[in-house]
């Protein structure tokens, strides 16, 4: 049993050494991916207001209903990126 403990300790130490020797750039890149900017309520409001000014108020309302709400202030902030994506789809579909 003692032999198994010693072998496991060596394996753990070897794994730690391998992890420490990995390039630090990979860790930085992964952190950058995680730090995607979360849109603010004001940014979302600006995009939707512009679509409404262009005559797509009904479409904007339908997008909000798709999120189960009737007002932008009721949208969960975690849904802002998806909401903006849907607004962009509408904007792209309505370009001349």
Secondary structure, 3 states (H helix, E strand, C coil): CHHHHHHHHHHHHHHHHHHHHCCHHHHHHHHHHHCCCCCCHHHHHHHHHHHHHCCCHHHHHHHHHHCCCCCHHHCCHHHHHHHHHHHHHHHHHCCC
